[in-house]
């Protein structure tokens, strides 16, 4: 271990702090960033952590007690400090700040209003492109099902604008009643816009207005003796009314709010978010933060800034259980992002208070469920540790698998599980580089060396408790060899998981279970394999981890195989990316025609230099 740098006493560091606005970084004796904060007056704010008469909150005293060095960056104003703090949080990921890690997992519904015939899409990005966005939603699959259901009522197109203008006949979606086929001239632009308005009203929660308009259209069609059209609109009304029955009405004023509430555990905080659109509760999401020692005000301030830092729909009002210290600054920031006024409110009575009460009740229930689930996971990990003869439960598990197609396109995958849950940020994918032919053992050795080559015995907290291999004794032997050569023998527990061979399954069972394959775990230095017990929580978790790494490896290998199928010799030419390749093939029609074309004509393509053109001319077609 390297000696920790020597720092002057905290009191001396505090005297040197400026009185201007900026960002401060509280560091441990070994230089790790523990906590990052912003302040309008750096000296006053940081001093409050260390004064006996200052900030007396437990969280503040706890962080101050672990701090050895205080670094800082001065900014022109507090607003600039707000953005700098966000950048530094992403860079250092300090232990005692809350981190919203899953903001990219949510999807929204997008209607492309800038198009002549607006399309309805599912997206993870919100851009200022004139489109209307609705969400966020947790499950992408559920949102796609919702879009399909909406299109049965409001048959909107999903094709790209380019394909829309080139359509000569209605698509299959038109035959299924999911599209109005505007590109084939089956509907006028005016009539299509009526359908778009209906979809927007529904997604906005303005359902009474929507039903009123639909009933008016149905009556007008009936009066004009257009009974088929009236029947279509009647069916839309019935579907909309059926969907509305499933949404809980929480406000009769057609209000739009985001509502946030907190629930505290011993060292866990859960933030519950409710999204109200058009007076109806359209979605509910919760976020859990472990080892969180911040105050409620600090949690809410940090959470709001991270939650709305991405492309999210920002309502006019956000309801909170307590007002953060930088409330005015956050309101100003949100107002600029939304392009209109945004207010943070702490309701004390009435309908808004009832919404906050609902969020707080949901937060408490969600936290209790997660705690019960956490207890179950811990018990499973404790049982797993005993079954695998470990000194302590495997709180951090990494699992490996290899996949290839007859020795070609070899890949490796590693998945990471922490506290019994997938840690997607810890997943790794490997292209096999140094092995030719079908040699799974050599591939496993390469992957494990690449993962642990730079790990040392003293790397506390950076090595897993257990490494699980998808395979039998042979793969386990490879893992033991690699760990020993890297100086990690005995530092990390190893295990391999595989199914029995048919003859072994027959030998170990009576007639009743004949031919049934059991899962077996192999341990280093242990002669007999451990048979997994059906129904055991620990054994089920082991199989789940093995299945996850197997799925990850297969998916990666399949992706590479599909990419190779559609690969082009143009992909290997420096300076020619997907856009230029598309332009070249579109201009010349095929690779052969491109190669046969005159050099001067190829050079006339945007972005193609004479050197690129000569390389293209030298290509061979199969």
VONUBA-614710 format. One record per residue (C-alpha): residue in three letters; y, z, x negated. Coordinates in steps of 0.5 Angstrom, whole numbers, plus 500, padded with zeros to 3 digits. Layout:
// VONUBA-614710
alaYZX...
This chain:
// VONUBA-614710
unk500500500unk507498498unk512504497unk517505502unk524503500unk529509499unk534510504unk541514505unk540520509unk542518517unk548522517unk551518511unk548511515unk552513521unk559514518unk558507515unk557504522unk563500525unk567501531unk566494534unk561491538unk554489536unk547490536unk543495532unk536495529unk533502529unk527502523unk521506521unk521508514unk516502512unk522497515unk519495521unk524494527unk522500532unk528499537unk534494538unk540495542unk547493544unk553497544unk561496545unk562501540unk556501535unk558508531unk559511538unk553509541unk548510535unk551517534unk549519541unk542518539unk542523533unk547529536unk544535539unk550535544unk549527545unk544523549unk539528551unk533524554unk526525551unk526517550unk532517545unk530523541unk523520540unk526514538unk531517533unk525522530unk522516528unk528512525unk529512518unk534506517unk539503522unk541496521unk547492525unk550486526unk557486529unk559481534unk566479537unk565482544unk559485548unk557479551unk556475545unk552482543unk548481549unk545474547unk544476540unk540482542unk535477546unk534473540unk533479536unk528481541unk524475541unk524475533unk522482532unk518484538unk520492537unk515497539unk519501544unk523495547unk520493554unk517486553unk517481559unk511477556unk509473562unk515469564unk512462563unk506463567unk510463574unk511456578unk516453582unk516448588unk521442586unk524437591unk528431587unk534431591unk537426586unk532420587unk533415593unk526418596unk526425594unk519427591unk516434592unk513437585unk510443582unk514445576unk514451571unk521449568unk528449572unk533444570unk540443572unk538436575unk540436582unk534438584unk532444589unk527449587unk524454591unk520460588unk517463583unk510464585unk504467581unk499462582unk499455580unk493453584unk496457590unk502453590unk499447589unk495448596unk501450599unk505444597unk499440600unk499444606unk507442607unk506435606unk501435612unk507437616unk512434612unk509428608unk513427602unk512423596unk509425589unk509419585unk514418580unk520414581unk518408577unk511407581unk515408587unk519402587unk513398584unk508400590unk506393594unk501397599unk501404602unk497409597unk491413599unk495419601unk498415606unk492414609unk490422609unk497423612unk500426606unk505421604unk510417608unk509411603unk517410602unk515405596unk511400601unk517400606unk513404611unk519409613unk527408612unk531412607unk534415613unk528417616unk525420610unk531424609unk530427615unk523429613unk526432606unk531436610unk525439614unk521441608unk527444605unk529448611unk521451611unk522453604unk528456604unk526460610unk530457615unk525457620unk528458627unk533452625unk527448623unk523449629unk529448633unk530441630unk523439631unk523441638unk529437639unk526431635unk520432640unk523432646unk528426644unk521422642unk518424649unk524421653unk524415649unk517414651unk515414644unk509419645unk505418639unk511420635unk512426640unk505428639unk506428631unk512432631unk508437636unk503438631unk508439626unk511445630unk504448631unk502448624unk509451622unk509456627unk502458624unk504459617unk510463619unk505468623unk503469616unk509471613unk512478614unk519478617unk523484613unk530481615unk533478622unk539476618unk536470614unk538474608unk536472601unk534478596unk530479589unk528487590unk526491584unk523498584unk520502578unk514507578unk512511572unk506513569unk505518563unk507512558unk507506563unk512503567unk511498573unk516494575unk515491582unk519485585unk519483592unk522476593unk526475600unk528468602unk531467609unk529474612unk522473610unk518476604unk515470601unk512473594unk511480591unk510480583unk509487579unk510487571unk507493567unk510496560unk505500556unk508506551unk515505554unk519511553unk526508555unk530511561unk530507568unk537504566unk535502560unk529499563unk532495569unk538493564unk533490559unk528487565unk533483568unk536480562unk529478560unk527476567unk533471569unk533469562unk529463563unk530458569unk529462575unk532461582unk538467582unk539470589unk546472591unk544479591unk539483587unk537490590unk536496585unk534503585unk539505580unk545501577unk544500569unk550502564unk552494563unk552492570unk558489570unk556485564unk550483567unk553481574unk558476570unk552473566unk548472572unk554469576unk555464570unk548462570unk548461578unk554458578unk556462584unk557470585unk551474584unk552482585unk547488583unk547493589unk544500589unk543500597unk543507600unk542506607unk540500612unk536494612unk537493604unk535501603unk528499607unk527493603unk528498597unk523503600unk518498601unk518495594unk518503591unk512504595unk508498593unk510499586unk507506587unk500503590unk500498584unk501503579unk495507582unk491501582unk492499575unk491506573unk484506576unk482500573unk484502566unk480508567unk474504569unk475499563unk476505558unk469508561unk466501560unk469500553unk466507551unk460505553unk460499549unk462503543unk456507544unk451501545unk453498539unk453504535unk460504533unk464510531unk470509537unk471504543unk472497541unk479497544unk481490540unk475485540unk475478537unk470473539unk468467536unk464460538unk463453535unk463447539unk461440537unk459433539unk452431535unk456434529unk463430530unk469433532unk467440530unk472446533unk472453533unk475458538unk477465537unk479469543unk482476543unk481482548unk485488548unk483494552unk478490556unk483485558unk485478555unk490477550unk492470551unk497471545unk492472540unk487466542unk486461536unk483454536unk481451529unk479444527unk473444523unk476441516unk471442511unk464441514unk461434515unk455433520unk452438525unk452445521unk454451526unk453456520unk458452516unk463451521unk462459523unk463461516unk470456515unk473459522unk472466520unk474465513unk481462516unk482468520unk481473516unk482470509unk489474508unk487480512unk486487507unk482493508unk489497508unk492492514unk492498519unk493496526unk492488524unk484488524unk480488531unk475494532unk469489534unk468482532unk463478537unk459472535unk457467540unk450466537unk444470534unk441473528unk443466524unk451466526unk451474525unk448473518unk454468516unk459473519unk456479515unk457475509unk464472510unk466480511unk463482505unk466477501unk473478504unk472486502unk472487510unk464489510unk464496514unk471495516unk470491522unk464492527unk460486528unk455484533unk452477536unk450475543unk445470545unk440469550unk433470549unk428464548unk423462554unk417464550unk421471548unk423472556unk415470558unk413475553unk417481555unk416480562unk411481568unk409476573unk415478577unk420476572unk417471568unk421466565unk427470566unk432470560unk436476558unk442477554unk441480547unk445483542unk444483535unk447488530unk447488522unk442492519unk438493526unk431490526unk431490534unk436486538unk439490544unk437488551unk443488556unk442492562unk444488569unk449491572unk452495566unk460495566unk460495558unk454489558unk458485563unk464486559unk461483553unk458477557unk465476560unk468476553unk463471550unk463466556unk471466555unk470464548unk465459550unk469456555unk475456550unk471452545unk468447550unk475446553unk478445546unk473440544unk473436550unk481435550unk480432543unk474428545unk478425551unk484424546unk480420541unk478416547unk485414548unk487414541unk491407538unk491405531unk499405532unk498413533unk497413525unk503410523unk509414521unk515414525unk511411531unk511416537unk508416544unk515413546unk515407541unk508406542unk509405550unk515401549unk511396544unk505395548unk509394554unk513389551unk507385548unk502387553unk496389548unk495391541unk492384539unk498381542unk503385538unk499384531unk499377532unk507377534unk512374529unk514380524unk522378526unk520379534unk516386532unk523388528unk527387535unk524392538unk528399538unk527403533unk522399529unk524398522unk521392518unk516397514unk513399520unk513392523unk509390516unk504396517unk503394525unk501387522unk496389517unk492393523unk485391525unk483390532unk476392534
